[in-house]
Amino acid sequence: MLEYPKDIQEKLGMDQVIDLVRAKCKSDHGVEFLEKVKPSSRVDDISKWLDQTNEMVRILSSGDNLPSRDFQDLRVFLKKIKVKGTFLQGEDFSQLKSLLTLLYQWTQYVKKHQDDYPQLCSLTYGFIADQDLIKEIEQIVDERGIVRDTASPELAAIRSLLIQKEKAVRTAINKVLRKAIQDKLTDEDSSVTVRDGRLVIPLKAEHKRRIQGFVHDESATGQTVYLEPTEALQLNNEVRELQYQEKREIARILTRLTDLVRESMEDLEKGSFFIGLMDFIHAKAVFALEIEGVKPEVTKNPEVKWYQAKHPLLWLSHKGSGKPTIPLSLELNRQSNRILVISGPNAGGKSVALKSVGLLQYMFQCGFLVPVSEASTFGVFRSIFLDIGDTQSLENDLSTYSSHLTAMKYFQEMSDRNTMFLIDEFGTGTEPQFGGAIAESILGQLNERKSFGVVTTHYQNLKKFAENKPGVVNGAMKYDVGALEPLFELEVGKPGSSFAFEIAKKIGLPKHIIEDAKGMVGTSQVDYEHLLNALEKERGKYEKLTKKLEREEKEVASIKTDYESLKEMLQDEQKRLIKEAKHEAKRIVEDANKRIENTIRTIQETKADKAKTKALREDLDKYKQAQDKAIEKAATKKKDLEFKVGDSVTIDGQDTSGEVMNVKGKQAQVRFGNIISFIDVKKLAKANVSHQQQEKRSRRIGGMNMVEKMTQFNGEVDVRGMRADEALSKVDEYIDSALLLGTDQVRIIHGKGHGILRDVIRTHLKGHSSVERAVDEHIEMGGSGITLVTFR
């Protein structure tokens, strides 16, 4: 990819990103991969790099018991054995075994999860990492790097004999020492020590000829000598010879083991490449987690469609201080606007917005995950040009403006439809009328070339150019006109004011100077600034009204949902009561028919006995009277009750009491908690005192009926920060409540992060028979951080 200028990384802040990632690399090999990072214009390369890092992020967020991530440089040991005949020491083999174990475990891990991590799994192709070499090293060398006694029969025999000889030497020399102490030839607290690798005893210098032996050393004062007694001399020689034999045998064993490693050199070199690359990818993934970087949608065409994009370095800086970072949303494409002209007051965030665009695009084309919404789309550019800051050249004797013009000349020659250019304070450095004119001409040429770009400016002619020229659009950094403070938020579609006079007034510049300056500027220019200021104020009012309207609409929608749910519940209850009444009526009729038939049959069987017939008639009359009273009581309860405002009533079959607000004909307006409904008076009954008391008592002890549940039901549930099992348990409980209350739609807030919790919840919801669909909330309402669930 073509870049301009040479120090574009430093000017964008990419060098700081590289430094932050470098600090997370474990090995020089990983750092070497990092230092080779360059932006690419090949979509396949960029997608591969992004997938590798994204897969590592998912691994780190999986909660799995992962292999060691101490990705040290394996090449250090391979270089030592390049020359045949050389061998690694025991300590080297101990470290080598750890790295070979890491290599084996990581290759096995990604292969086991190849469906989840296909890009990382592909890095294991072409070499073998098995446990055979690890087992060989384990049999020869222990964790401390010491060759085991069992490494060979010869070594075991040598060390066994060595122990015996060392014991014999110590026994002999201790005997001589005890005699020397007894004869006052040395101090009572003297002990056996070592000089030149041999066991010796300390003697007073004047007595050194009293004991036969060889003097190896003397003290600094010369008062003490260290003597090897003749009795131990031969034994020490034997010990020394055994030690030489031990070294030769260890060298032979390590040489054989090194040859075994050398036989696998090709696989180990590829494995070393794998470890170094994993170190690099791991460092990028850890950095991505810190900046909340994600993999956006990737398209091969030049395009910018970003939501909630944050400058990563600013985000990290503010993250530590608790200061908010205002994200930007931006869309540039060939169909509408390709070039954005940002204006606004100084220190309002114009340059930060421009650098954010440049840095994020550069990071993306280098294969770094970027801190944006997952709904964002990044296109690929073949060249990125930057002109920012004071580029005065002392070497070429160029002024700042000349340097800007040199950059513009390069832009003109090299820009095309696949170029992104970024120009800060476009046209400044010379007289405004000339600088503005040249800047407008250059911008026109870049627009004709169909290039993409972002420029910042204070010049009015560039703002007007953006208003009238297809392919170019104005943008403004929002400003609190009342408080005269920047909001650091980009708004696309209108130019921004510099608020020069307002800021001058705020800092206390004399009024006559400001008025004098307005006169110098000219009426039309001042009027234009006033118009921009007025528009900014109106925009602020409009935004407040819009937010208020949105809140009210949500409240109305919530009330409507509650009302419809209650209405549906009441209709269901009405159907149930009618059905029960029909069943009861049918039962009464059937019972009456049976009694009549029994009466007739009894009369016939008694052959119309007068006494018996009379008794049967009286029994039948009593039954009729009892049924009449029951029907009359039910009718009185259903139809004859008169309700007035303030009465406490219940719905037939329900326990919750409400208050009558108004009565119109056959309809009563009743308040149940926070819900007011119109209900047919036939369905109401007056609540008696004991019922009200019972309900109050039920409320005190935590009882809750259907109406209360509906009034208290929340249309969304928040599971952010929970473990997967906790979140699923809470979601299931919430879904059950929603279905019980007949809710059509709910929201589950799980946050964005890396989408792991979202994926778990949505996969779980797919298996729920009552869920019709589960999708992202609207981008303005939370996007991928919220799942909107619709029930069947």
C-alpha positions in Angstrom: 0.0 0.0 0.0 1.2 3.5 -0.8 1.8 5.8 2.2 2.6 9.5 2.5 4.6 10.9 4.3 7.4 8.6 5.4 6.6 9.3 9.1 2.9 8.7 8.7 2.9 6.2 11.6 4.3 8.8 14.0 1.9 11.5 12.8 -1.1 9.3 13.2 0.0 7.7 16.5 0.5 4.2 15.0 4.0 4.1 16.5 2.4 4.4 20.0 0.0 1.6 19.2 3.0 -0.5 18.1 4.9 0.3 21.3 1.9 -0.8 23.4 1.6 -4.1 21.6 5.4 -4.6 21.8 5.2 -4.4 25.6 2.8 -7.4 25.5 5.1 -9.6 23.3 6.9 -12.3 25.3 9.8 -13.0 22.8 12.1 -11.3 20.4 10.5 -13.4 17.7 7.1 -11.9 18.4 8.6 -8.4 18.3 10.1 -9.2 14.9 6.7 -10.0 13.5 5.3 -6.8 15.0 8.1 -4.7 13.5 7.3 -6.1 10.0 3.7 -4.9 10.3 2.7 -2.8 7.2 -0.7 -1.9 5.9 -2.0 -4.0 3.1 -4.5 -3.3 0.3 -5.2 -7.0 -0.2 -8.6 -7.9 1.3 -7.6 -11.5 1.8 -4.6 -10.6 3.8 -6.4 -8.1 6.0 -9.3 -10.5 6.6 -6.9 -13.3 7.6 -5.0 -11.0 10.0 -8.2 -9.8 11.6 -9.6 -13.4 11.9 -6.4 -14.6 13.6 -6.5 -11.8 16.2 -10.3 -12.2 16.6 -10.0 -15.9 17.2 -7.3 -15.3 19.8 -9.6 -12.8 21.5 -12.3 -15.4 21.6 -9.9 -18.0 23.1 -8.8 -15.6 25.8 -12.5 -14.8 26.6 -13.6 -18.4 26.5 -12.8 -19.3 30.1 -11.1 -22.5 28.9 -8.1 -23.9 30.8 -5.5 -22.7 28.2 -1.9 -23.9 27.6 0.9 -21.7 28.8 1.2 -18.3 27.1 4.8 -17.8 27.8 5.8 -17.7 24.1 9.6 -17.7 24.4 11.9 -17.7 21.4 12.7 -21.3 20.4 15.3 -20.2 17.9 17.8 -19.5 20.7 18.3 -23.3 21.2 18.1 -24.2 17.5 21.0 -21.8 16.7 23.2 -23.6 19.3 22.9 -26.9 17.6 23.3 -25.8 14.0 26.9 -27.0 14.0 27.1 -30.8 14.1 28.9 -32.1 17.2 27.7 -29.3 19.5 25.3 -30.1 22.2 22.9 -28.3 24.6 23.5 -28.2 28.3 21.0 -29.7 30.8 19.6 -26.3 31.6 19.0 -25.7 27.9 17.1 -28.9 27.6 14.9 -28.0 30.6 13.8 -24.8 28.9 13.5 -26.5 25.5 11.2 -29.1 27.0 8.9 -26.3 28.3 8.8 -24.7 24.9 8.2 -28.0 23.1 5.4 -28.7 25.6 3.9 -25.3 24.9 4.1 -25.9 21.1 2.5 -29.3 21.4 -0.3 -28.1 23.6 -1.2 -25.1 21.5 -1.2 -27.1 18.3 -3.5 -29.7 19.9 -5.8 -27.1 21.3 -6.4 -25.2 18.0 -6.8 -28.5 16.1 -9.3 -29.7 18.7 -11.3 -26.5 18.1 -10.6 -26.1 14.4 -14.2 -25.4 13.6 -14.1 -22.4 16.0 -10.6 -21.2 15.2 -9.9 -22.2 11.6 -7.3 -19.4 10.9 -5.2 -20.3 14.0 -5.6 -24.0 13.2 -4.2 -23.4 9.6 -0.9 -22.1 11.2 -0.2 -25.7 12.4 -0.2 -27.2 8.9 3.1 -28.3 7.5 5.0 -29.5 10.6 4.7 -32.1 13.3 4.6 -31.3 17.0 4.4 -34.6 19.0 5.3 -35.7 22.5 8.1 -38.2 21.5 10.9 -35.6 21.8 9.4 -34.2 25.0 9.3 -37.7 26.5 13.0 -38.3 25.5 14.1 -35.1 27.2 12.0 -35.9 30.2 13.7 -39.2 30.6 17.2 -37.7 30.4 16.9 -34.3 32.2 14.8 -33.2 35.2 13.1 -29.9 35.8 16.3 -28.4 37.3 18.2 -29.2 34.2 20.2 -32.0 35.9 20.9 -35.2 33.9 19.1 -38.0 35.6 21.0 -41.0 37.1 18.8 -43.3 34.9 19.9 -41.5 31.7 22.3 -44.4 31.1 23.6 -47.5 33.0 27.1 -46.2 32.8 26.2 -42.9 34.5 24.2 -44.7 37.2 27.3 -46.9 38.0 29.7 -43.9 38.0 27.5 -41.9 40.3 27.0 -44.9 42.6 30.8 -45.4 42.9 31.4 -41.7 43.2 29.1 -41.6 46.3 31.0 -44.4 47.9 34.4 -42.8 47.2 33.2 -39.4 48.5 32.0 -41.0 51.6 35.3 -42.8 52.1 37.2 -39.6 51.6 35.0 -37.8 54.1 35.4 -40.6 56.7 39.2 -40.6 56.3 39.6 -36.9 56.4 37.3 -36.5 59.4 39.4 -39.0 61.3 42.5 -36.8 60.6 40.6 -33.7 61.6 39.5 -35.1 64.9 43.1 -36.1 65.7 44.3 -32.6 64.8 41.8 -31.0 67.1 42.8 -33.4 69.9 46.5 -32.5 69.4 45.6 -28.7 69.4 46.9 -28.4 65.8 43.7 -26.6 64.8 40.7 -24.8 66.4 38.0 -26.9 68.1 35.3 -25.6 65.8 37.2 -26.4 62.6 35.5 -28.4 59.9 36.3 -30.1 56.6 36.2 -27.6 53.6 36.9 -27.7 49.9 39.8 -26.1 48.0 40.4 -26.7 44.2 37.6 -29.2 44.3 39.3 -31.4 46.9 38.4 -32.0 50.6 40.9 -30.4 53.0 41.3 -29.5 56.7 42.4 -26.2 58.2 45.6 -26.2 60.3 47.5 -23.6 62.1 50.4 -22.6 59.9 53.1 -23.4 62.6 51.8 -27.0 62.7 51.5 -27.7 59.0 54.5 -30.1 59.1 53.0 -32.1 61.9 50.6 -33.8 59.4 51.8 -35.3 56.1 49.9 -34.1 53.1 49.6 -31.4 50.4 48.9 -27.7 51.2 46.4 -26.3 48.7 45.8 -22.8 50.1 46.3 -20.5 53.0 44.2 -17.8 54.7 44.6 -14.1 53.9 46.6 -13.6 57.1 48.8 -16.6 56.5 48.0 -18.0 60.0 45.9 -20.9 58.6 46.7 -23.4 55.8 44.4 -25.8 54.1 45.9 -29.3 53.9 44.9 -32.4 52.1 46.1 -35.3 54.3 48.0 -38.2 52.8 45.3 -40.6 53.9 42.8 -38.8 51.7 45.1 -37.9 48.8 44.6 -41.2 46.8 40.9 -41.3 47.6 40.5 -37.7 46.4 42.3 -38.6 43.2 39.9 -41.4 42.6 36.9 -39.0 43.3 38.4 -36.5 40.8 38.7 -39.2 38.2 35.2 -40.4 38.7 34.0 -36.8 38.3 35.8 -36.6 35.0 34.1 -39.8 33.9 30.8 -38.4 35.0 31.3 -35.3 32.9 32.3 -37.3 29.8 29.3 -39.6 30.2 26.9 -36.6 30.6 28.5 -35.0 27.5 27.9 -38.2 25.6 24.3 -38.5 26.7 23.6 -34.8 25.9 25.3 -35.1 22.5 23.0 -38.1 21.7 20.0 -36.2 22.9 21.0 -33.1 20.9 21.4 -35.2 17.8 17.9 -36.5 18.3 16.7 -32.8 18.4 18.7 -32.0 15.3 16.9 -34.8 13.4 13.7 -32.8 13.9 15.2 -29.5 13.0 12.9 -28.8 10.0 9.7 -29.3 12.1 11.2 -27.4 15.0 12.0 -24.4 12.8 8.5 -24.3 11.6 7.3 -24.8 15.2 9.5 -21.9 16.2 7.8 -19.8 13.5 4.4 -20.8 14.9 5.3 -19.9 18.5 6.7 -16.5 17.4 3.6 -15.8 15.3 1.3 -16.9 18.2 3.2 -14.5 20.5 2.5 -11.7 18.1 -1.1 -12.5 17.6 -1.6 -13.0 21.4 -0.1 -9.5 22.0 -2.5 -8.0 19.4 -5.4 -9.8 21.0 -4.6 -8.6 24.6 -4.3 -5.0 23.2 -7.7 -5.5 21.4 -9.3 -6.5 24.7 -7.9 -3.3 26.4 -9.3 -1.0 23.7 -12.5 -3.1 23.2 -11.5 -3.7 19.6 -13.6 -5.8 17.3 -13.6 -7.2 13.8 -15.9 -5.1 11.6 -17.5 -6.0 8.3 -14.9 -5.9 5.5 -15.5 -4.9 1.9 -13.0 -4.7 -0.9 -14.3 -1.4 -2.1 -13.2 1.9 -0.6 -15.8 2.8 2.0 -16.2 4.2 5.5 -19.3 3.2 7.4 -18.4 3.5 11.0 -20.5 3.6 14.2 -19.3 4.4 17.7 -15.7 4.7 16.5 -13.2 5.7 19.2 -9.6 6.9 19.1 -7.8 4.0 20.8 -5.0 6.0 22.4 -7.5 8.7 23.6 -9.7 5.9 24.9 -6.9 4.3 26.9 -5.8 7.7 28.3 -9.4 8.6 29.4 -10.1 5.2 30.7 -7.5 5.6 33.4 -8.9 9.0 34.4 -12.6 8.2 34.1 -13.0 11.0 31.5 -15.5 10.0 28.7 -14.4 9.5 25.1 -17.0 10.7 22.6 -17.2 8.2 19.7 -17.8 9.3 16.2 -20.1 7.9 13.5 -19.2 8.5 9.8 -20.2 7.3 6.4 -18.2 8.0 3.2 -19.0 6.2 0.0 -19.0 6.6 -3.8 -22.8 6.8 -4.0 -23.2 9.9 -1.9 -20.4 11.7 -0.1 -16.7 10.9 -0.4 -15.1 13.9 1.2 -15.9 15.4 4.6 -15.0 19.0 5.4 -15.0 19.5 9.2 -15.2 23.0 10.6 -15.7 24.4 14.1 -13.9 26.2 16.9 -10.3 25.6 17.9 -9.8 22.9 20.5 -13.2 21.5 19.5 -11.9 18.1 18.4 -11.5 18.6 14.6 -7.9 17.3 14.5 -8.8 14.4 16.9 -11.7 13.4 14.6 -9.3 13.5 11.6 -6.6 11.5 13.3 -9.2 9.0 14.5 -10.2 8.3 10.9 -6.6 8.0 9.8 -5.4 5.8 12.7 -8.4 3.4 12.7 -8.1 2.9 8.9 -4.4 2.4 9.2 -4.8 -0.1 12.1 -7.5 -2.0 10.1 -5.3 -2.4 7.0 -2.5 -3.6 9.3 -4.8 -6.3 10.7 -5.5 -4.8 14.1 -9.0 -5.1 15.6 -10.5 -1.6 15.9 -12.7 0.0 18.7 -15.9 0.5 16.7 -19.4 -1.0 16.7 -19.5 -4.5 15.2 -22.1 -3.1 12.7 -19.4 -0.9 11.2 -18.0 -1.6 7.7 -14.4 -0.9 6.7 -13.4 -0.7 3.0 -9.8 -1.1 1.7 -7.8 1.8 0.2 -4.7 1.4 -1.9 -3.1 4.6 -0.6 -3.3 6.7 2.5 -2.0 10.3 2.3 -1.6 12.6 5.3 -0.8 16.3 5.7 -1.0 17.3 9.3 0.9 19.6 11.8 4.0 21.8 11.3 6.0 20.2 8.5 8.6 22.9 8.2 11.7 21.4 6.5 15.1 22.7 7.7 16.9 20.3 5.4 15.3 21.6 2.2 14.9 25.2 3.5 11.1 25.0 3.1 8.5 27.0 5.1 5.5 25.3 6.7 3.3 26.5 3.8 5.8 25.3 1.2 5.8 21.9 2.9 2.0 21.8 2.7 2.1 22.7 -1.0 4.7 20.0 -1.6 2.3 17.5 0.1 -0.6 18.8 -2.0 1.5 18.4 -5.2 2.1 14.8 -4.3 -1.6 14.3 -3.5 -2.5 15.7 -6.9 -0.1 13.4 -8.7 -0.8 10.2 -6.9 -4.5 10.3 -5.8 -7.1 8.2 -7.4 -10.5 6.6 -6.6 -8.8 4.2 -4.2 -7.1 6.9 -2.1 -7.9 8.2 1.4 -6.4 11.7 2.0 -6.4 13.5 5.4 -5.5 17.2 5.6 -5.5 19.2 8.8 -6.1 23.0 8.8 -6.4 23.0 5.0 -5.0 26.1 3.3 -3.4 27.7 6.4 0.1 29.1 6.5 -0.3 32.0 4.1 -2.7 34.9 3.4 -6.3 33.6 3.9 -7.6 34.8 0.6 -4.9 33.1 -1.4 -4.6 30.0 0.9 -8.3 29.5 0.8 -8.5 29.8 -3.0 -5.6 27.4 -3.6 -7.2 25.0 -1.0 -10.5 25.1 -2.8 -8.9 24.4 -6.2 -7.0 21.4 -4.8 -10.1 20.1 -3.1 -12.0 20.4 -6.4 -9.3 18.4 -8.2 -9.3 15.7 -5.5 -13.0 15.5 -5.8 -12.8 15.1 -9.6 -10.4 12.2 -9.1 -13.1 10.5 -6.9 -10.8 10.3 -4.0 -12.0 9.9 -0.4 -10.9 12.2 2.3 -11.3 14.2 5.5 -10.1 17.8 5.9 -10.4 20.3 8.7 -10.6 24.1 8.0 -11.8 27.5 9.2 -12.2 28.9 5.7 -15.7 29.9 4.7 -15.1 29.3 1.0 -14.4 25.6 1.7 -17.6 25.3 3.8 -19.6 26.8 0.9 -17.7 24.5 -1.6 -18.8 21.5 0.5 -22.4 22.8 0.5 -22.7 23.1 -3.3 -20.4 20.4 -4.7 -21.7 16.8 -5.2 -19.4 14.3 -3.4 -18.4 16.7 -0.7 -20.2 17.2 2.6 -19.8 19.6 5.5 -19.3 18.4 9.1 -19.2 20.3 12.4 -17.9 19.6 15.8 -20.8 20.2 18.2 -20.5 23.1 20.5 -22.5 24.2 23.6 -23.4 27.7 22.5 -24.7 28.7 25.9 -21.7 27.5 27.9 -19.3 28.1 25.0 -17.7 24.7 25.5 -16.9 22.0 22.9 -18.9 18.7 23.0 -16.3 16.8 20.9 -19.0 15.2 18.9 -19.0 15.1 15.1 -22.2 16.1 13.2 -22.3 15.5 9.5 -24.4 17.6 7.2 -23.7 21.2 8.2 -20.7 23.5 8.7 -19.5 24.7 12.0 -18.8 28.1 13.3 -15.5 29.2 14.8 -17.3 31.1 17.5 -14.4 33.5 17.5 -16.3 36.6 18.7 -18.2 34.6 21.3 -15.0 33.1 22.7 -13.3 36.5 22.7 -16.3 37.9 24.6 -16.2 35.0 27.1 -12.5 35.5 28.0 -13.1 39.2 28.6 -11.8 41.0 25.5 -13.1 44.6 25.5 -16.4 45.0 23.7 -15.1 47.9 21.5 -12.3 45.7 20.1 -14.8 42.9 19.3 -17.2 45.4 17.5 -14.3 46.9 15.7 -13.2 43.4 14.5 -16.8 42.7 13.3 -16.7 45.8 11.2 -13.4 44.8 9.6 -14.7 41.3 8.8 -17.7 42.7 7.0 -21.5 42.4 7.5 -22.0 39.3 5.3 -19.3 37.3 7.1 -20.7 38.3 10.6 -24.2 37.5 9.4 -23.1 34.1 8.2 -21.5 33.3 11.6 -24.6 34.5 13.3 -26.7 32.2 11.2 -24.5 29.2 12.1 -24.7 30.1 15.8 -28.5 30.4 15.5 -28.7 27.1 13.8 -26.6 25.5 16.5 -28.9 26.9 19.2 -32.0 25.6 17.3 -30.3 22.3 16.9 -29.7 22.0 20.6 -33.4 22.8 21.3 -34.6 20.4 18.7 -32.4 17.6 20.1 -33.8 18.2 23.6 -37.4 18.1 22.3 -36.7 15.0 20.3 -35.3 13.2 23.3 -38.3 14.3 25.4 -40.7 13.1 22.7 -38.8 9.7 22.5 -39.2 9.3 26.2 -42.9 10.1 26.1 -43.4 7.7 23.2 -41.8 5.0 25.1 -44.0 5.7 28.1 -47.1 5.7 25.9 -46.0 2.4 24.2 -45.4 0.9 27.6 -48.9 2.0 28.9 -50.5 0.7 25.7 -48.8 -2.6 26.0 -49.9 -2.9 29.7 -53.5 -1.9 28.7 -53.7 -4.4 25.8 -52.3 -7.1 28.0 -54.8 -6.4 30.7 -57.6 -6.2 28.2 -56.6 -9.6 26.8 -56.5 -11.0 30.3 -60.0 -9.7 31.1 -61.4 -11.1 27.8 -59.9 -14.5 28.6 -61.4 -14.2 32.1 -64.8 -13.3 30.7 -64.7 -16.3 28.4 -63.8 -18.5 31.4 -66.7 -17.2 33.5 -69.2 -17.7 30.7 -68.0 -21.2 30.1 -68.2 -22.0 33.8 -71.7 -20.5 34.0 -72.9 -22.6 31.1 -71.4 -25.7 32.7 -73.2 -24.8 36.0 -76.5 -24.2 34.2 -76.2 -27.4 32.3 -75.5 -29.2 35.6 -78.5 -27.7 37.3 -80.8 -28.6 34.5 -79.5 -32.2 34.4 -79.8 -32.5 38.1 -83.4 -31.1 38.0 -84.3 -33.5 35.3 -82.9 -36.4 37.2 -84.9 -35.4 40.3 -88.1 -35.1 38.3 -87.6 -38.5 36.6 -86.9 -40.1 40.0 -90.0 -38.5 41.5 -92.2 -39.8 38.6 -90.7 -43.2 38.8 -91.2 -43.4 42.6 -94.9 -42.3 42.2 -95.4 -45.0 39.6 -93.8 -47.6 41.8 -95.9 -46.6 44.8 -99.0 -46.6 42.5 -99.7 -42.9 43.3 -99.8 -43.4 47.0 -101.2 -40.0 48.3 -98.9 -39.7 51.3 -95.8 -40.7 49.3 -96.7 -38.4 46.4 -97.3 -35.5 48.7 -93.9 -36.0 50.3 -92.2 -36.1 47.0 -94.0 -33.0 45.8 -92.8 -31.1 48.9 -89.2 -32.3 48.4 -89.3 -31.1 44.8 -90.7 -27.7 45.8 -87.9 -27.3 48.3 -85.3 -28.1 45.6 -86.9 -25.6 43.2 -86.9 -22.9 45.8 -83.2 -23.5 46.6 -82.3 -23.3 42.9 -84.4 -20.1 42.5 -82.5 -18.5 45.4 -79.1 -19.4 43.9 -80.1 -18.0 40.5 -81.5 -14.9 42.2 -78.3 -14.4 44.2 -76.1 -14.8 41.1 -78.3 -12.4 39.1 -78.1 -9.9 42.0 -74.4 -10.2 42.1 -74.0 -9.9 38.3 -76.7 -7.3 37.3 -78.3 -5.5 40.2 -75.3 -4.0 41.9 -74.9 -0.2 41.5 -71.5 1.2 41.6 -70.4 4.8 42.5 -67.1 6.7 42.3 -64.8 5.6 45.1 -66.2 2.0 45.5 -63.7 -0.8 45.9 -64.5 -3.5 43.4 -63.1 -6.7 42.1 -63.4 -8.5 38.7 -65.3 -11.8 39.0 -62.8 -14.6 39.5 -60.0 -12.2 40.4 -58.5 -11.3 43.9 -57.2 -7.8 43.2 -59.5 -4.9 44.1 -59.6 -1.6 42.2 -61.2 1.8 42.7 -64.1 3.0 40.6 -63.1 6.3 38.9 -66.3 6.9 36.9 -69.4 5.1 35.7 -71.0 5.6 32.3 -74.0 3.4 31.5 -72.9 -0.2 31.5 -69.2 0.7 31.6 -67.1 1.5 34.7 -63.7 3.2 34.7 -61.6 1.3 37.3 -58.1 1.9 38.5 -56.0 -1.2 39.2 -52.7 0.0 40.6 -51.2 2.2 37.8 -53.5 0.9 35.1 -57.0 2.4 34.3 -59.4 0.3 32.4 -63.1 0.4 31.2 -65.0 -2.7 32.3 -68.5 -3.9 31.9 -70.3 -3.5 35.3 -71.7 -7.0 34.9 -68.2 -8.3 35.4 -67.7 -6.3 38.7 -68.5 -7.1 42.3 -68.1 -4.9 45.3 -65.1 -5.9 47.4 -66.0 -6.6 51.0 -64.0 -5.4 54.0 -62.6 -8.8 54.7 -61.5 -9.2 51.1 -59.7 -5.8 51.2 -58.0 -6.7 54.4 -56.9 -10.1 53.1 -55.5 -8.4 49.9 -53.5 -5.9 52.0 -52.2 -8.7 54.1 -51.3 -10.6 51.0 -49.3 -7.6 49.7 -47.5 -7.3 53.0 -46.3 -10.8 52.9 -45.2 -10.6 49.3 -48.2 -12.1 47.4 -48.6 -10.9 43.8 -51.5 -11.5 41.5 -51.7 -11.2 37.7 -52.6 -7.5 37.6 -49.8 -6.6 40.0 -47.3 -8.6 37.9 -48.4 -6.8 34.8 -48.0 -3.3 36.4 -44.6 -4.2 37.7 -43.3 -6.1 34.7 -40.2 -4.5 33.0 -39.9 -4.8 29.2 -36.1 -5.5 29.4 -33.7 -7.6 31.5 -30.0 -6.7 32.0 -27.5 -9.6 32.2 -24.3 -7.7 31.6 -21.3 -8.9 33.7 -22.9 -12.3 34.4 -21.4 -15.7 33.6 -23.1 -17.6 30.9 -24.9 -20.0 33.2 -26.2 -17.2 35.4 -27.3 -15.2 32.4 -29.2 -18.1 30.8 -31.0 -18.9 34.1 -32.1 -15.3 34.5 -33.2 -15.1 30.8 -35.3 -18.3 31.2 -37.0 -16.9 34.3 -37.7 -13.6 32.5 -39.0 -15.3 29.4 -41.4 -17.4 31.4 -42.8 -14.3 33.1 -43.1 -12.5 29.8 -45.0 -15.4 28.2 -47.3 -15.7 31.3 -48.3 -12.1 31.0 -48.8 -12.3 27.2 -46.0 -9.9 26.2 -45.3 -9.7 22.5 -41.7 -8.5 22.6 -38.9 -8.0 25.2 -35.3 -6.7 25.2 -32.3 -8.6 26.7 -29.3 -6.3 27.5 -26.0 -8.3 27.3 -23.6 -5.6 26.1 -21.3 -5.8 23.1 -17.8 -6.8 24.2 -16.7 -9.6 21.9 -20.2 -11.0 21.4 -19.7 -14.2 23.4 -22.5 -13.6 25.9 -24.8 -12.5 23.0 -24.0 -15.6 21.0 -24.7 -17.9 24.0 -28.1 -16.3 24.7 -29.2 -16.3 21.0 -28.2 -19.9 20.5 -30.2 -20.8 23.6 -33.2 -18.8 22.4 -33.2 -20.6 19.0 -34.3 -23.8 20.9 -37.2 -22.0 22.6 -40.5 -23.0 21.1 -42.2 -19.7 21.9 -39.5 -17.4 20.4 -40.1 -16.4 16.8 -36.9 -14.4 16.4 -34.0 -12.8 18.3 -32.2 -10.0 16.5 -30.1 -6.9 17.1 -31.9 -3.8 18.5 -31.9 -0.8 16.2 -28.4 0.8 16.0 -29.6 4.0 17.7 -31.2 2.0 20.5 -28.2 -0.1 21.4 -27.4 -2.2 18.3 -25.7 -5.5 18.9 -25.4 -4.9 22.6 -29.2 -5.7 23.0 -31.2 -8.6 21.7 -34.8 -7.9 20.7 -36.9 -11.0 21.3 -40.3 -11.4 19.5 -42.6 -14.2 20.6 -44.8 -16.3 18.4 
